[in-house]
Amino acid sequence: MKPEPEKKHKRMQFVVVGCGRLGSALAYRLFRAGHSVAVIDSSPESFGNLPPDFSGRLHEGDALSQDVLIRAGIETADALAAVTSSDAINAVVARVAREVYHVPNVVARNYDPRYRVLFEELELQVISSTSWGAQRIEELLYDSGVHTVFSAGNGEVEIYEFVIPERWDGKLLEDLLPDEECLPISITRAGRAMLPQTGMVIKGGDIIHVSATFNGSNCLRQKLLEERE
């Protein structure tokens, strides 16, 4: 059989505001995927973060300047990422891109978790790498066998996976899960996935996926740890 041809993404036009470690890595990934990429930064030295083979367009200047944004192609951009180290700049640029230039897809970086509420009040799509990173590290520090497999938003709700220990064989699934902030999604038994049902009896070795808040996952971890003792 002939291998299937590699699927290619539609060529898109992106604007990346901020060329620090995050912005340069993002711009390069988009460039390597074959897209048109324009990068804005007020410091020309920041463009040195880009790999030598990057051939996107570089625009030195203030991202709050209309002239700079227009030169970077914001009027016809498919998407814009505001990823500077200034939350104020990211919020304003993202808001302008969405409300003034009607860029279809806008994402802003939240650098300082204390100012995250600013982005939420503006109803911006925001990535808070500091908050999310701190939560993920905390989760990994717990040795409970509960692992994150998917994170929604900035970690407010995540999907967790864990294996039912043998000592829980024959018990009801709802007896294991916390009463609040933790909902079962699927049970995989002998390689076959099933939707959880009320009153379902679990078996040792079952793989459970649950959707939970951070508090809900902590309650689940605590139950599993208590059972070990």
C-alpha positions in Angstrom: 0.0 0.0 0.0 1.2 3.5 -0.9 1.6 5.8 2.1 -1.0 8.5 2.4 0.2 11.9 1.3 1.0 14.3 4.1 -1.8 16.6 4.9 -0.9 20.3 4.7 -2.6 23.1 6.5 -4.1 26.0 4.5 -1.5 28.8 4.3 -2.5 31.5 6.8 -1.3 34.9 7.7 -0.3 35.4 11.3 0.9 38.3 13.4 2.9 37.6 16.5 3.4 40.6 18.9 6.4 40.0 21.1 9.6 38.2 20.1 10.9 36.9 23.4 11.3 33.2 24.1 7.6 32.4 23.7 7.0 34.7 20.8 10.0 33.6 18.8 9.2 29.9 19.4 5.6 30.4 18.3 6.6 32.5 15.2 9.1 29.8 14.2 6.6 27.0 14.6 4.1 28.8 12.4 6.8 29.6 9.8 7.9 26.0 9.7 4.3 25.0 9.1 4.4 27.0 5.9 2.4 30.1 7.0 3.1 33.8 6.5 4.3 35.3 9.7 4.9 38.9 10.8 6.6 39.5 14.1 6.4 42.8 16.0 8.8 43.9 18.8 10.0 47.2 20.1 13.5 45.9 20.6 15.5 44.9 17.5 17.7 42.7 19.6 14.8 40.5 20.4 14.7 39.3 16.8 17.9 37.5 17.5 15.8 34.9 19.4 14.6 33.7 16.0 16.5 30.8 14.3 18.7 31.9 11.4 16.4 30.3 8.8 13.3 32.2 9.8 12.3 34.3 6.8 9.1 35.9 8.1 8.6 39.7 8.2 10.1 41.6 11.1 8.7 44.9 12.3 10.5 47.0 14.9 8.2 49.4 16.7 5.5 49.9 19.3 2.7 47.3 19.0 0.3 50.0 20.2 1.0 52.0 17.1 -1.6 51.7 14.4 1.0 52.2 11.7 3.1 49.3 13.0 0.1 47.0 13.2 -1.0 47.9 9.7 2.6 47.4 8.3 2.5 43.9 9.9 -0.7 43.1 8.1 -3.2 43.1 10.8 -6.0 44.2 8.4 -5.8 40.9 6.5 -4.5 38.7 9.3 -6.1 35.3 10.0 -4.9 35.3 13.6 -2.9 37.4 16.1 -1.0 36.3 19.2 -0.1 39.0 21.7 2.7 37.4 23.8 4.9 40.2 25.1 5.9 40.3 28.8 3.5 43.2 29.4 0.0 42.2 30.3 -1.3 45.7 29.6 0.2 45.7 26.0 -1.1 42.2 25.4 -4.6 43.1 26.6 -4.8 46.3 24.6 -3.4 44.8 21.3 -5.6 41.8 21.6 -8.7 44.0 22.2 -7.8 46.3 19.2 -7.1 43.3 16.9 -10.5 41.8 17.7 -12.7 44.9 18.0 -11.1 47.3 15.5 -9.6 45.1 12.9 -11.9 42.1 13.3 -9.1 39.6 13.3 -10.9 36.2 13.4 -8.7 34.5 16.0 -6.9 36.4 18.8 -5.0 34.9 21.7 -3.3 36.9 24.5 -0.6 35.8 26.9 -1.1 36.5 30.6 2.3 37.0 32.1 1.5 38.0 35.7 -1.4 35.9 37.3 -2.5 38.9 39.3 -3.7 40.6 36.2 -5.5 37.6 34.7 -8.8 39.2 35.7 -8.1 42.0 33.2 -8.2 39.6 30.3 -11.3 37.8 31.6 -13.2 41.1 31.9 -12.3 41.9 28.3 -13.5 38.4 27.4 -10.2 37.6 25.6 -8.9 34.2 24.8 -6.0 34.1 27.3 -3.2 31.7 28.0 -1.8 32.1 31.6 1.4 30.0 31.3 2.6 30.9 34.8 -0.6 29.8 36.5 -1.0 26.7 34.3 2.7 25.7 34.8 2.5 26.1 38.6 -0.6 23.9 38.7 0.9 21.2 36.5 4.0 21.1 38.6 2.0 20.8 41.8 0.0 18.0 40.2 3.2 16.1 39.3 4.5 16.5 42.8 1.6 14.4 44.1 2.5 10.7 43.9 -1.1 9.4 43.7 -1.4 7.8 40.3 -3.8 10.4 39.0 -2.5 11.9 35.8 -3.6 14.8 33.7 -4.3 13.9 30.0 -6.1 17.1 28.9 -6.3 20.6 30.2 -9.1 23.0 29.3 -8.7 26.8 29.4 -5.9 27.5 31.8 -6.4 24.4 33.9 -9.7 25.3 35.6 -11.0 22.0 34.3 -8.9 19.0 33.3 -9.4 15.4 32.4 -7.6 13.0 34.6 -6.7 9.3 34.2 -6.1 6.7 36.9 -6.2 3.0 37.4 -8.6 1.4 39.9 -6.5 -0.4 42.5 -7.3 -4.0 43.3 -8.6 -3.1 46.7 -11.5 -1.2 45.1 -12.6 -4.3 43.1 -16.3 -4.7 43.5 -17.1 -1.3 44.8 -19.3 1.3 43.2 -17.7 4.0 41.1 -19.6 6.8 42.8 -18.2 5.7 46.2 -14.7 6.5 44.9 -15.4 9.9 43.3 -15.8 13.1 45.3 -19.3 14.4 45.5 -18.5 17.7 43.8 -16.3 19.0 41.1 -15.5 15.5 39.7 -17.5 13.8 37.0 -16.7 10.4 35.4 -16.3 10.4 31.6 -15.3 6.8 30.7 -14.3 3.4 32.0 -11.9 1.2 30.0 -12.0 -2.5 30.9 -10.0 -5.1 29.0 -9.3 -2.5 26.2 -13.0 -1.6 25.7 -14.3 1.8 26.7 -17.7 2.4 28.2 -19.7 5.3 29.4 -20.1 5.3 33.2 -23.6 4.4 34.5 -25.2 5.0 37.8 -24.5 2.1 40.1 -21.7 0.7 38.0 -19.4 -1.7 39.8 -15.7 -1.2 39.2 -13.0 -3.8 38.9 -9.3 -3.7 39.7 -7.4 -2.6 36.7 -10.2 -0.5 35.2 -8.9 2.7 33.7 -11.0 5.7 34.7 -11.2 9.1 33.0 -12.8 11.9 35.0 -13.4 15.6 34.3 -12.6 17.6 37.4 -11.5 21.0 38.8 -8.3 21.2 40.7 -10.1 20.9 44.0 -12.0 17.9 42.8 -8.8 16.2 41.6 -7.2 16.8 45.0 -10.2 15.2 46.8 -9.8 12.2 44.5 -6.1 11.9 45.2 -6.8 12.1 48.9 -9.3 9.2 48.7 -6.7 7.1 46.8 -4.0 7.9 49.3 -6.3 7.1 52.2 -7.0 3.7 50.7 -3.2 3.0 50.5 -2.9 3.3 54.2 
